[in-house]
Amino acid sequence: PLTNLDFTTLGVTYQQALYNYITSSKAAVITAVDYPEGGNGRILNMTQQNVQAQDGWSLISGYIEPSNNDVAEVMKKLVNTGDLEIMVSFNGIYWPAQNINTFTNGWGSETAYKIKMNNGNYFILKGVRTDNTVVTLNAGVSYLPVPVAHPVDANNIFSQVQQQLVYAFDLNSGAIYWPQGGIFTLTQLVPGNGYIISMSAPGSIDFAGFKSSVIAENKGSFKQTVENTPWETQLTGNYHLIAIMNEAMDQMESGDVVALFNNSGDFAGQVMIEKNGDNIALVAFGDDVTTEEQEGLLIGETMNFRLFRPATGETFDLSVEFNNSMPNTNLFYENGASMITDISLGVGSTEDVILTENISVHPNPSNGHFTITSDLSSASKMVMVNAIGQKVYEKHISDDQKNQSFTVDVSSCPSGIYFIKVFAGTKTLVQKVIID
């Protein structure tokens, strides 16, 4: 059946392209007429989908209409393993531990579902492939499914509602498609996943007719490797998007981390600055309804911002200005959207880090060969870190090396800004160096 058919897609393996053709163009069924030669191993029916649900909060969806669509039956495996905490949509709530199930219409491919997992796991949808590839969206926030069996380019989907679209958000990765915010890290929609979409007016999206896009990971902020910070992001499923304009980052350095806190000083989100000329997104998280303790921000609470510089250990209070034409500004709201247009750094503070001239580095800038001199008798160790605080060189300073010069060779390091840290008693002395 594949003779003279243009079913392959650039960047997709032959096996994946064949699978996409079978499950899309052939409507999930191949008969003997479609496959006239031989017959052994012939695919007669492809009516199941493995859906992966990651640890914590995410969104899921399916392109299979299960033969038994009762939500408790569909999620039976995840309930029996204790992995499923809660599943919600705009049609109901399923919370097994609380004996709550308000889904009256069962599982359907016309929507996505927000889910919290105690451990990542998968389940299988068995039934009939949906023939409805059109998703109807209301004004406000909806959950967007992927009712086809192959990845689809985000531009092809969202161009259909470009006048009504406010943003689309991937809670799985932190990737965003946000025209007004100038952020387009959500590049494709993947089967099995779901997406939060905000609309200014009703609209509809048809997934039919688009070839499989090149499979690539959406580069959302949750996929960043944010190292050497005092905080760890905890996804709660309750979010507020904040676009930070490129021009607002003038006083920052690549590798800096912008973090936000509630009025009690509790951490509620962070993003690492990558100064590449693009706007970036900071996701603020609110309270998790499934836990007794409070996490993150409460509805209407002020969002407070600080900057952490991993390379030096400095922390700065931030004064931020918002675009008042956006739906929200500095107060947290579920599904909210704000835009920061200007950021001013306060005075850096730390109890044990001192930016100093007592460390002499010559030459500076250099090609990675330089000499360090320090007159500190209490110095015990010297390390060199890059802009995001990753260690690239370390030297322990013995008693007979104190107050002496020594040569460093880090010429294998790429060009950029680095920091020399000398540990002296309870103090850490820092000097900036540049490798050309």
ROSELO-105308 format. One record per residue (C-alpha): x, y, z. Coordinates in Angstrom, 3 decimals. Each point is the difference from the previous one (the first is absolute). Example, Ala and Ser with C-alpha at 12.3 -4.5 7.8 and 13.67 -1.06 7.14 Angstrom:
<rec c1="12.300" c2="-4.500" c3="7.800"/>
<rec c1="1.370" c2="3.440" c3="-0.660"/>
END
This chain:
<rec c1="0.000" c2="0.000" c3="0.000"/>
<rec c1="3.024" c2="2.283" c3="0.251"/>
<rec c1="0.837" c2="-0.066" c3="-3.726"/>
<rec c1="0.332" c2="3.554" c3="-1.414"/>
<rec c1="-1.213" c2="1.534" c3="3.250"/>
<rec c1="1.731" c2="3.076" c3="1.398"/>
<rec c1="-0.382" c2="-0.900" c3="3.669"/>
<rec c1="3.494" c2="0.736" c3="1.303"/>
<rec c1="0.850" c2="3.103" c3="2.017"/>
<rec c1="3.349" c2="1.778" c3="0.194"/>
<rec c1="1.681" c2="-0.732" c3="3.324"/>
<rec c1="-2.242" c2="-3.007" c3="0.819"/>
<rec c1="1.241" c2="-3.582" c3="-0.204"/>
<rec c1="-1.474" c2="-2.345" c3="-2.598"/>
<rec c1="-1.637" c2="-2.059" c3="2.746"/>
<rec c1="-1.591" c2="3.074" c3="1.618"/>
<rec c1="-1.181" c2="1.324" c3="-3.378"/>
<rec c1="-1.584" c2="-3.356" c3="-0.789"/>
<rec c1="-1.694" c2="-0.046" c3="3.396"/>
<rec c1="-1.335" c2="3.535" c3="-0.533"/>
<rec c1="-1.336" c2="-0.993" c3="-3.432"/>
<rec c1="-1.728" c2="-3.103" c3="1.335"/>
<rec c1="-1.597" c2="1.773" c3="2.961"/>
<rec c1="-0.905" c2="3.176" c3="-1.893"/>
<rec c1="-0.606" c2="-0.474" c3="-3.733"/>
<rec c1="-1.234" c2="-3.564" c3="0.449"/>
<rec c1="-2.297" c2="0.959" c3="2.894"/>
<rec c1="1.600" c2="-2.609" c3="2.255"/>
<rec c1="-1.052" c2="-2.978" c3="-2.138"/>
<rec c1="1.836" c2="-1.936" c3="-2.747"/>
<rec c1="-1.909" c2="-2.753" c3="-1.819"/>
<rec c1="1.119" c2="-2.755" c3="-2.345"/>
<rec c1="-0.816" c2="2.302" c3="-2.905"/>
<rec c1="2.406" c2="2.572" c3="1.364"/>
<rec c1="2.634" c2="-2.657" c3="0.566"/>
<rec c1="-0.407" c2="-2.500" c3="-2.859"/>
<rec c1="3.370" c2="-1.731" c3="0.112"/>
<rec c1="0.497" c2="-2.768" c3="2.556"/>
<rec c1="-2.038" c2="0.566" c3="3.096"/>
<rec c1="2.104" c2="-1.386" c3="2.810"/>
<rec c1="0.444" c2="2.673" c3="2.659"/>
<rec c1="-2.608" c2="2.173" c3="-1.699"/>
<rec c1="-1.202" c2="2.871" c3="2.200"/>
<rec c1="-3.756" c2="-0.351" c3="0.330"/>
<rec c1="-0.832" c2="2.511" c3="2.676"/>
<rec c1="1.996" c2="2.707" c3="1.782"/>
<rec c1="-2.341" c2="1.188" c3="2.715"/>
<rec c1="2.098" c2="0.631" c3="3.056"/>
<rec c1="2.088" c2="2.900" c3="1.246"/>
<rec c1="2.524" c2="0.083" c3="2.822"/>
<rec c1="-0.378" c2="3.244" c3="1.937"/>
<rec c1="2.911" c2="1.052" c3="2.198"/>
<rec c1="-0.750" c2="2.031" c3="3.121"/>
<rec c1="3.086" c2="1.562" c3="1.552"/>
<rec c1="0.714" c2="0.374" c3="3.691"/>
<rec c1="-1.784" c2="2.997" c3="1.520"/>
<rec c1="-2.366" c2="2.236" c3="-1.945"/>
<rec c1="-0.489" c2="-0.171" c3="-3.772"/>
<rec c1="-2.696" c2="-0.172" c3="-2.685"/>
<rec c1="-0.932" c2="-3.127" c3="-1.955"/>
<rec c1="-2.339" c2="-0.828" c3="-2.894"/>
<rec c1="-0.735" c2="-2.785" c3="-2.479"/>
<rec c1="-1.079" c2="-0.618" c3="-3.599"/>
<rec c1="-1.698" c2="-3.303" c3="0.911"/>
<rec c1="-3.609" c2="-0.131" c3="1.184"/>
<rec c1="0.100" c2="-2.852" c3="2.533"/>
<rec c1="-2.601" c2="-2.751" c3="-0.303"/>
<rec c1="-0.748" c2="0.542" c3="3.685"/>
<rec c1="0.411" c2="3.713" c3="0.594"/>
<rec c1="-0.771" c2="0.005" c3="3.720"/>
<rec c1="2.798" c2="2.080" c3="1.510"/>
<rec c1="0.507" c2="-2.413" c3="2.897"/>
<rec c1="0.422" c2="-2.861" c3="-2.487"/>
<rec c1="2.327" c2="1.969" c3="-2.284"/>
<rec c1="2.242" c2="0.980" c3="2.915"/>
<rec c1="-0.305" c2="-3.327" c3="1.831"/>
<rec c1="3.645" c2="-0.975" c3="-0.448"/>
<rec c1="1.300" c2="3.299" c3="1.428"/>
<rec c1="-2.403" c2="-0.191" c3="2.931"/>
<rec c1="0.994" c2="-3.573" c3="0.827"/>
<rec c1="3.704" c2="0.921" c3="0.019"/>
<rec c1="-0.679" c2="3.041" c3="2.202"/>
<rec c1="1.562" c2="2.274" c3="-2.607"/>
<rec c1="-3.066" c2="2.113" c3="-0.809"/>
<rec c1="-0.781" c2="2.781" c3="2.488"/>
<rec c1="-2.607" c2="2.044" c3="-1.861"/>
<rec c1="-1.308" c2="0.681" c3="-3.512"/>
<rec c1="-2.045" c2="3.056" c3="-0.930"/>
<rec c1="-1.558" c2="1.623" c3="-3.050"/>
<rec c1="-2.756" c2="2.501" c3="-0.536"/>
<rec c1="-2.373" c2="-2.991" c3="-0.087"/>
<rec c1="0.809" c2="-1.513" c3="3.366"/>
<rec c1="2.403" c2="-1.071" c3="2.743"/>
<rec c1="1.293" c2="-3.492" c3="0.724"/>
<rec c1="1.771" c2="-0.260" c3="3.374"/>
<rec c1="0.145" c2="-3.653" c3="1.053"/>
<rec c1="1.488" c2="0.558" c3="3.464"/>
<rec c1="-2.931" c2="2.297" c3="0.852"/>
<rec c1="-2.574" c2="-2.272" c3="-1.704"/>
<rec c1="-0.944" c2="2.816" c3="-2.387"/>
<rec c1="-1.038" c2="-0.598" c3="-3.610"/>
<rec c1="-2.174" c2="2.664" c3="-1.650"/>
<rec c1="0.691" c2="-1.049" c3="-3.607"/>
<rec c1="-3.460" c2="-0.851" c3="-1.358"/>
<rec c1="0.962" c2="-0.189" c3="-3.691"/>
<rec c1="3.160" c2="-2.054" c3="0.462"/>
<rec c1="3.332" c2="0.310" c3="-1.812"/>
<rec c1="-0.083" c2="1.740" c3="-3.383"/>
<rec c1="2.476" c2="1.056" c3="-2.669"/>
<rec c1="-1.576" c2="3.450" c3="-0.301"/>
<rec c1="1.869" c2="1.363" c3="3.023"/>
<rec c1="3.230" c2="-0.406" c3="1.955"/>
<rec c1="0.274" c2="-0.777" c3="3.702"/>
<rec c1="2.146" c2="1.566" c3="2.705"/>
<rec c1="1.465" c2="-2.776" c3="2.097"/>
<rec c1="2.199" c2="-0.353" c3="3.066"/>
<rec c1="2.070" c2="-3.158" c3="0.336"/>
<rec c1="1.746" c2="-1.195" c3="3.137"/>
<rec c1="2.344" c2="-1.885" c3="-2.337"/>
<rec c1="0.360" c2="0.114" c3="-3.761"/>
<rec c1="-1.709" c2="-2.871" c3="-1.829"/>
<rec c1="-2.011" c2="-0.810" c3="-3.123"/>
<rec c1="-3.420" c2="-1.416" c3="-0.802"/>
<rec c1="-1.523" c2="-1.411" c3="-3.172"/>
<rec c1="-3.040" c2="1.294" c3="-1.873"/>
<rec c1="-1.742" c2="-2.819" c3="-1.911"/>
<rec c1="-2.875" c2="0.624" c3="-2.350"/>
<rec c1="-0.682" c2="1.855" c3="-3.248"/>
<rec c1="2.051" c2="2.792" c3="-1.446"/>
<rec c1="-1.946" c2="3.274" c3="0.108"/>
<rec c1="-1.165" c2="1.368" c3="-3.326"/>
<rec c1="-0.536" c2="3.458" c3="1.476"/>
<rec c1="3.158" c2="2.074" c3="-0.397"/>
<rec c1="-1.704" c2="3.349" c3="0.650"/>
<rec c1="0.330" c2="1.460" c3="3.492"/>
<rec c1="-2.473" c2="2.700" c3="1.051"/>
<rec c1="1.367" c2="2.600" c3="2.408"/>
<rec c1="-1.900" c2="2.387" c3="2.236"/>
<rec c1="1.104" c2="3.482" c3="0.995"/>
<rec c1="2.314" c2="-0.188" c3="2.997"/>
<rec c1="2.093" c2="-3.004" c3="0.969"/>
<rec c1="-0.508" c2="-3.473" c3="-1.486"/>
<rec c1="1.988" c2="-3.243" c3="-0.164"/>
<rec c1="1.124" c2="-0.782" c3="-3.554"/>
<rec c1="0.399" c2="-3.687" c3="-0.990"/>
<rec c1="1.958" c2="-1.493" c3="-2.898"/>
<rec c1="-2.605" c2="-2.167" c3="-1.831"/>
<rec c1="2.460" c2="-1.343" c3="-2.597"/>
<rec c1="2.743" c2="-2.615" c3="0.197"/>
<rec c1="2.989" c2="2.109" c3="-1.042"/>
<rec c1="1.721" c2="3.192" c3="1.188"/>
<rec c1="-1.346" c2="3.179" c3="-1.603"/>
<rec c1="1.796" c2="3.299" c3="-0.549"/>
<rec c1="-1.296" c2="2.593" c3="2.473"/>
<rec c1="-0.103" c2="2.756" c3="-2.634"/>
<rec c1="-2.401" c2="-2.051" c3="-2.145"/>
<rec c1="-2.344" c2="-0.426" c3="2.945"/>
<rec c1="0.053" c2="3.425" c3="1.600"/>
<rec c1="-0.125" c2="1.948" c3="-3.269"/>
<rec c1="-3.616" c2="-1.174" c3="-0.231"/>
<rec c1="-0.899" c2="2.100" c3="3.053"/>
<rec c1="2.620" c2="2.729" c3="-0.259"/>
<rec c1="-2.559" c2="2.760" c3="0.617"/>
<rec c1="-1.453" c2="-1.636" c3="3.130"/>
<rec c1="3.083" c2="-1.689" c3="1.483"/>
<rec c1="1.436" c2="1.503" c3="3.178"/>
<rec c1="2.492" c2="-2.777" c3="0.779"/>
<rec c1="0.513" c2="-3.757" c3="0.001"/>
<rec c1="1.992" c2="-1.597" c3="2.811"/>
<rec c1="1.576" c2="-3.430" c3="0.404"/>
<rec c1="-0.129" c2="-0.834" c3="3.697"/>
<rec c1="2.132" c2="-3.073" c3="-0.775"/>
<rec c1="3.069" c2="2.009" c3="-1.077"/>
<rec c1="-0.718" c2="3.686" c3="0.665"/>
<rec c1="0.016" c2="0.755" c3="-3.749"/>
<rec c1="-2.234" c2="2.885" c3="-1.095"/>
<rec c1="-1.533" c2="1.351" c3="-3.206"/>
<rec c1="-0.790" c2="3.601" c3="0.898"/>
<rec c1="-0.183" c2="2.535" c3="-2.851"/>
<rec c1="-0.476" c2="3.088" c3="2.177"/>
<rec c1="2.823" c2="-1.098" c3="2.294"/>
<rec c1="2.260" c2="-0.696" c3="-2.971"/>
<rec c1="0.764" c2="-3.514" c3="1.290"/>
<rec c1="-0.211" c2="-3.030" c3="-2.299"/>
<rec c1="1.730" c2="-2.872" c3="1.800"/>
<rec c1="-2.979" c2="-2.297" c3="-0.617"/>
<rec c1="0.790" c2="-1.228" c3="-3.509"/>
<rec c1="-2.027" c2="-3.195" c3="-0.363"/>
<rec c1="-2.981" c2="-1.815" c3="1.491"/>
<rec c1="0.612" c2="-3.639" c3="0.879"/>
<rec c1="-2.536" c2="-2.878" c3="0.159"/>
<rec c1="-0.755" c2="-1.022" c3="3.565"/>
<rec c1="0.711" c2="3.486" c3="1.331"/>
<rec c1="-2.470" c2="2.780" c3="0.671"/>
<rec c1="0.431" c2="3.769" c3="0.029"/>
<rec c1="-1.561" c2="2.898" c3="1.860"/>
<rec c1="-1.367" c2="2.568" c3="-2.438"/>
<rec c1="-1.368" c2="3.454" c3="0.773"/>
<rec c1="-2.332" c2="1.653" c3="-2.507"/>
<rec c1="-1.392" c2="3.537" c3="-0.145"/>
<rec c1="-3.019" c2="-1.288" c3="-1.975"/>
<rec c1="-1.374" c2="-3.409" c3="-1.058"/>
<rec c1="1.652" c2="-1.835" c3="-2.868"/>
<rec c1="0.743" c2="-3.442" c3="-1.422"/>
<rec c1="3.121" c2="-1.903" c3="-1.101"/>
<rec c1="0.163" c2="-2.842" c3="-2.523"/>
<rec c1="2.964" c2="-2.386" c3="0.330"/>
<rec c1="-0.758" c2="-1.799" c3="-3.274"/>
<rec c1="2.085" c2="0.391" c3="-3.135"/>
<rec c1="3.379" c2="0.750" c3="1.577"/>
<rec c1="2.986" c2="-2.272" c3="-0.480"/>
<rec c1="1.999" c2="-1.162" c3="2.972"/>
<rec c1="2.421" c2="2.665" c3="1.180"/>
<rec c1="3.644" c2="-0.730" c3="0.701"/>
<rec c1="0.143" c2="-1.502" c3="3.470"/>
<rec c1="1.832" c2="2.411" c3="2.295"/>
<rec c1="-0.232" c2="0.833" c3="3.681"/>
<rec c1="-1.846" c2="3.174" c3="0.927"/>
<rec c1="2.554" c2="2.186" c3="1.783"/>
<rec c1="-2.059" c2="1.291" c3="2.896"/>
<rec c1="1.441" c2="1.539" c3="3.147"/>
<rec c1="-0.694" c2="-3.200" c3="1.999"/>
<rec c1="2.619" c2="-1.710" c3="-2.184"/>
<rec c1="2.694" c2="2.487" c3="1.025"/>
<rec c1="2.865" c2="-1.269" c3="2.101"/>
<rec c1="-0.034" c2="2.627" c3="2.753"/>
<rec c1="3.014" c2="-0.868" c3="2.129"/>
<rec c1="1.420" c2="1.281" c3="3.256"/>
<rec c1="-3.078" c2="1.923" c3="1.130"/>
<rec c1="-1.483" c2="-0.163" c3="3.500"/>
<rec c1="-3.426" c2="-0.974" c3="-1.366"/>
<rec c1="-1.616" c2="-2.892" c3="-1.838"/>
<rec c1="-3.035" c2="0.585" c3="-2.196"/>
<rec c1="-3.096" c2="-1.876" c3="1.168"/>
<rec c1="-2.706" c2="-0.251" c3="-2.651"/>
<rec c1="-3.446" c2="0.308" c3="1.558"/>
<rec c1="-2.303" c2="0.064" c3="-3.022"/>
<rec c1="-1.157" c2="3.502" c3="0.965"/>
<rec c1="1.953" c2="2.565" c3="-2.012"/>
<rec c1="0.363" c2="3.635" c3="-1.111"/>
<rec c1="2.089" c2="0.827" c3="-3.092"/>
<rec c1="2.412" c2="2.953" c3="0.052"/>
<rec c1="1.757" c2="1.193" c3="-3.162"/>
<rec c1="3.313" c2="1.775" c3="0.667"/>
<rec c1="0.852" c2="2.280" c3="-2.893"/>
<rec c1="3.545" c2="-0.194" c3="-1.370"/>
<rec c1="0.613" c2="3.702" c3="0.661"/>
<rec c1="-0.919" c2="-0.502" c3="3.674"/>
<rec c1="3.072" c2="-2.217" c3="0.469"/>
<rec c1="2.638" c2="2.680" c3="-0.706"/>
<rec c1="1.481" c2="-0.162" c3="3.516"/>
<rec c1="0.103" c2="-3.795" c3="0.062"/>
<rec c1="2.587" c2="-2.524" c3="-1.106"/>
<rec c1="-0.490" c2="-3.336" c3="-1.721"/>
<rec c1="-0.338" c2="-2.615" c3="2.707"/>
<rec c1="-1.773" c2="2.303" c3="2.455"/>
<rec c1="-3.160" c2="-1.463" c3="1.510"/>
<rec c1="-3.168" c2="2.050" c3="0.482"/>
<rec c1="-2.145" c2="-1.484" c3="2.769"/>
<rec c1="-3.282" c2="1.052" c3="1.558"/>
<rec c1="-1.462" c2="-0.374" c3="3.464"/>
<rec c1="-3.236" c2="0.501" c3="1.884"/>
<rec c1="-0.435" c2="2.511" c3="2.804"/>
<rec c1="1.340" c2="-2.513" c3="2.539"/>
<rec c1="3.197" c2="-0.459" c3="-1.970"/>
<rec c1="-0.944" c2="-3.444" c3="-1.303"/>
<rec c1="1.423" c2="-0.908" c3="-3.401"/>
<rec c1="-2.473" c2="-0.108" c3="-2.923"/>
<rec c1="1.973" c2="-0.323" c3="-3.264"/>
<rec c1="3.242" c2="0.803" c3="-1.812"/>
<rec c1="1.563" c2="0.327" c3="-3.432"/>
<rec c1="3.626" c2="0.234" c3="-1.123"/>
<rec c1="0.922" c2="2.983" c3="-2.168"/>
<rec c1="1.301" c2="-0.847" c3="-3.461"/>
<rec c1="0.971" c2="3.272" c3="-1.667"/>
<rec c1="-0.563" c2="-0.960" c3="-3.628"/>
<rec c1="-2.244" c2="2.910" c3="-0.984"/>
<rec c1="-3.252" c2="-1.848" c3="0.719"/>
<rec c1="-2.699" c2="0.662" c3="2.557"/>
<rec c1="-0.242" c2="-2.671" c3="2.693"/>
<rec c1="-2.830" c2="-1.422" c3="2.083"/>
<rec c1="-0.099" c2="-0.312" c3="3.775"/>
<rec c1="-2.742" c2="-2.282" c3="1.315"/>
<rec c1="-1.377" c2="0.851" c3="3.436"/>
<rec c1="-1.612" c2="-2.857" c3="1.913"/>
<rec c1="-2.891" c2="0.169" c3="2.429"/>
<rec c1="-1.266" c2="-2.312" c3="2.695"/>
<rec c1="-0.467" c2="-3.712" c3="-0.725"/>
<rec c1="-3.606" c2="-0.905" c3="0.867"/>
<rec c1="0.899" c2="-3.645" c3="0.685"/>
<rec c1="2.312" c2="0.714" c3="2.952"/>
<rec c1="-0.664" c2="1.351" c3="3.486"/>
<rec c1="2.950" c2="2.407" c3="0.117"/>
<rec c1="0.130" c2="3.188" c3="-2.042"/>
<rec c1="2.351" c2="0.088" c3="-2.973"/>
<rec c1="0.755" c2="3.080" c3="-2.049"/>
<rec c1="-2.402" c2="2.900" c3="-0.365"/>
<rec c1="-3.620" c2="0.553" c3="0.948"/>
<rec c1="-2.541" c2="1.607" c3="-2.310"/>
<rec c1="0.444" c2="3.796" c3="0.077"/>
<rec c1="3.342" c2="-0.164" c3="1.855"/>
<rec c1="2.872" c2="2.304" c3="-0.993"/>
<rec c1="2.823" c2="-1.623" c3="-1.959"/>
<rec c1="3.444" c2="0.994" c3="1.351"/>
<rec c1="3.143" c2="-0.352" c3="-2.131"/>
<rec c1="3.664" c2="-0.649" c3="0.774"/>
<rec c1="3.064" c2="-0.787" c3="-2.084"/>
<rec c1="2.609" c2="-2.593" c3="0.877"/>
<rec c1="3.412" c2="0.049" c3="-1.698"/>
<rec c1="1.362" c2="-3.574" c3="0.261"/>
<rec c1="3.520" c2="0.952" c3="-1.042"/>
<rec c1="0.532" c2="2.276" c3="3.004"/>
<rec c1="-2.716" c2="-1.088" c3="2.419"/>
<rec c1="-1.453" c2="3.528" c3="0.057"/>
<rec c1="-3.712" c2="0.664" c3="0.444"/>
<rec c1="-1.743" c2="3.185" c3="-1.172"/>
<rec c1="-3.436" c2="1.355" c3="0.754"/>
<rec c1="-1.761" c2="0.959" c3="-3.221"/>
<rec c1="-2.276" c2="2.920" c3="-0.767"/>
<rec c1="-2.185" c2="-0.854" c3="-2.985"/>
<rec c1="-2.366" c2="1.940" c3="-2.251"/>
<rec c1="-2.960" c2="-1.637" c3="-1.730"/>
<rec c1="-1.875" c2="0.654" c3="-3.218"/>
<rec c1="-3.360" c2="1.224" c3="1.269"/>
<rec c1="-1.782" c2="-0.957" c3="-3.223"/>
<rec c1="0.436" c2="-3.705" c3="0.779"/>
<rec c1="-2.743" c2="-1.975" c3="1.779"/>
<rec c1="2.016" c2="-0.006" c3="3.245"/>
<rec c1="2.945" c2="1.816" c3="1.590"/>
<rec c1="1.688" c2="-0.785" c3="3.332"/>
<rec c1="-2.781" c2="-2.002" c3="1.682"/>
<rec c1="-0.253" c2="-3.768" c3="-0.380"/>
<rec c1="-3.044" c2="-1.459" c3="-1.741"/>
<rec c1="-0.598" c2="-3.530" c3="-1.220"/>
<rec c1="0.549" c2="-0.146" c3="-3.781"/>
<rec c1="1.227" c2="3.610" c3="0.211"/>
<rec c1="2.236" c2="1.796" c3="-2.497"/>
<rec c1="2.321" c2="2.941" c3="0.780"/>
<rec c1="2.854" c2="1.748" c3="-1.787"/>
<rec c1="3.101" c2="1.555" c3="1.585"/>
<rec c1="1.394" c2="2.927" c3="-1.981"/>
<rec c1="2.770" c2="1.222" c3="2.336"/>
<rec c1="2.079" c2="-1.462" c3="2.843"/>
<rec c1="2.310" c2="1.895" c3="2.361"/>
<rec c1="2.515" c2="-1.803" c3="2.201"/>
<rec c1="0.295" c2="1.001" c3="3.623"/>
<rec c1="3.172" c2="-0.238" c3="2.049"/>
<rec c1="1.520" c2="-3.481" c3="-0.096"/>
<rec c1="0.067" c2="-1.761" c3="3.316"/>
<rec c1="1.662" c2="-3.069" c3="1.483"/>
<rec c1="1.510" c2="-0.676" c3="3.372"/>
<rec c1="3.178" c2="-1.737" c3="-1.071"/>
<rec c1="0.723" c2="0.985" c3="-3.627"/>
<rec c1="2.191" c2="3.039" c3="-0.702"/>
<rec c1="0.827" c2="1.375" c3="-3.426"/>
<rec c1="3.620" c2="1.001" c3="0.473"/>
<rec c1="3.097" c2="1.442" c3="-1.592"/>
<rec c1="2.190" c2="-1.971" c3="2.433"/>
<rec c1="0.187" c2="-2.729" c3="-2.623"/>
<rec c1="2.263" c2="1.029" c3="-2.869"/>
<rec c1="-0.493" c2="-1.689" c3="-3.394"/>
<rec c1="2.464" c2="0.729" c3="-2.826"/>
<rec c1="-0.621" c2="0.290" c3="-2.864"/>
<rec c1="-3.742" c2="0.610" c3="0.116"/>
<rec c1="-1.522" c2="-0.444" c3="-2.581"/>
<rec c1="2.121" c2="-2.963" c3="-1.099"/>
<rec c1="-0.021" c2="-3.051" c3="-2.256"/>
<rec c1="-0.433" c2="-2.254" c3="3.029"/>
<rec c1="3.618" c2="0.171" c3="1.203"/>
<rec c1="0.354" c2="2.390" c3="2.948"/>
<rec c1="1.650" c2="0.473" c3="3.377"/>
<rec c1="-1.851" c2="0.446" c3="3.293"/>
<rec c1="1.470" c2="1.799" c3="2.994"/>
<rec c1="-1.676" c2="0.319" c3="3.401"/>
<rec c1="1.444" c2="1.371" c3="3.239"/>
<rec c1="-2.438" c2="-1.881" c3="2.237"/>
<rec c1="1.664" c2="-2.242" c3="2.563"/>
<rec c1="-3.325" c2="-1.686" c3="0.763"/>
<rec c1="-0.676" c2="-1.110" c3="-3.592"/>
<rec c1="-0.651" c2="-3.762" c3="-0.230"/>
<rec c1="-1.502" c2="-0.641" c3="-3.420"/>
<rec c1="-0.537" c2="1.707" c3="-3.334"/>
<rec c1="-2.646" c2="-0.935" c3="-2.571"/>
<rec c1="-0.966" c2="1.489" c3="-3.326"/>
<rec c1="-3.640" c2="-0.094" c3="-1.139"/>
<rec c1="-1.848" c2="1.050" c3="-3.142"/>
<rec c1="-2.919" c2="2.417" c3="-0.125"/>
<rec c1="-2.514" c2="-2.580" c3="1.223"/>
<rec c1="2.183" c2="-1.175" c3="2.871"/>
<rec c1="1.406" c2="-3.194" c3="-1.539"/>
<rec c1="3.500" c2="-0.809" c3="1.260"/>
<rec c1="2.651" c2="-0.114" c3="-2.739"/>
<rec c1="3.175" c2="0.068" c3="2.128"/>
<rec c1="0.945" c2="-0.705" c3="3.617"/>
<rec c1="3.241" c2="0.289" c3="2.000"/>
<rec c1="0.596" c2="-0.685" c3="3.666"/>
<rec c1="2.451" c2="2.478" c3="1.524"/>
<rec c1="2.509" c2="-1.522" c3="2.409"/>
<rec c1="1.648" c2="1.976" c3="2.811"/>
<rec c1="3.227" c2="0.493" c3="-1.961"/>
<rec c1="-1.961" c2="1.351" c3="-2.993"/>
<rec c1="-1.828" c2="2.740" c3="1.896"/>
<rec c1="0.953" c2="3.561" c3="-0.997"/>
<rec c1="1.572" c2="-1.366" c3="-3.188"/>
<rec c1="-0.811" c2="0.225" c3="-3.683"/>
<rec c1="-1.001" c2="-2.996" c3="-2.075"/>
<rec c1="-0.800" c2="-0.523" c3="-3.662"/>
<rec c1="-3.317" c2="-1.251" c3="-1.301"/>
<rec c1="-0.631" c2="-1.619" c3="-3.389"/>
<rec c1="-3.691" c2="-0.147" c3="-0.988"/>
<rec c1="0.595" c2="0.657" c3="-3.695"/>
<rec c1="-2.347" c2="-2.880" c3="-0.843"/>
<rec c1="-2.937" c2="1.988" c3="1.392"/>
<rec c1="-2.166" c2="1.899" c3="-2.505"/>
<rec c1="0.174" c2="3.784" c3="-0.164"/>
<rec c1="-2.114" c2="1.822" c3="2.546"/>
<rec c1="-0.243" c2="1.422" c3="3.508"/>
<rec c1="1.274" c2="-2.046" c3="2.937"/>
<rec c1="0.506" c2="0.578" c3="3.710"/>
<rec c1="2.928" c2="-0.906" c3="2.219"/>
<rec c1="-1.081" c2="-0.888" c3="3.543"/>
<rec c1="2.558" c2="-0.145" c3="2.791"/>
<rec c1="-1.257" c2="-1.565" c3="3.236"/>
<rec c1="1.629" c2="1.682" c3="2.991"/>
<rec c1="-1.319" c2="-1.030" c3="3.388"/>
<rec c1="-3.694" c2="0.890" c3="0.160"/>
<rec c1="0.270" c2="2.371" c3="-2.979"/>
<rec c1="-0.091" c2="-0.620" c3="-3.736"/>
<rec c1="1.870" c2="2.533" c3="-2.136"/>
<rec c1="-1.053" c2="0.348" c3="-3.630"/>
<rec c1="1.742" c2="1.472" c3="-3.032"/>
<rec c1="-1.392" c2="0.161" c3="-3.521"/>
<rec c1="2.145" c2="-1.258" c3="-2.904"/>
<rec c1="-0.582" c2="0.006" c3="-3.736"/>
<rec c1="1.184" c2="-2.583" c3="-2.509"/>
<rec c1="0.163" c2="1.326" c3="-3.552"/>
END
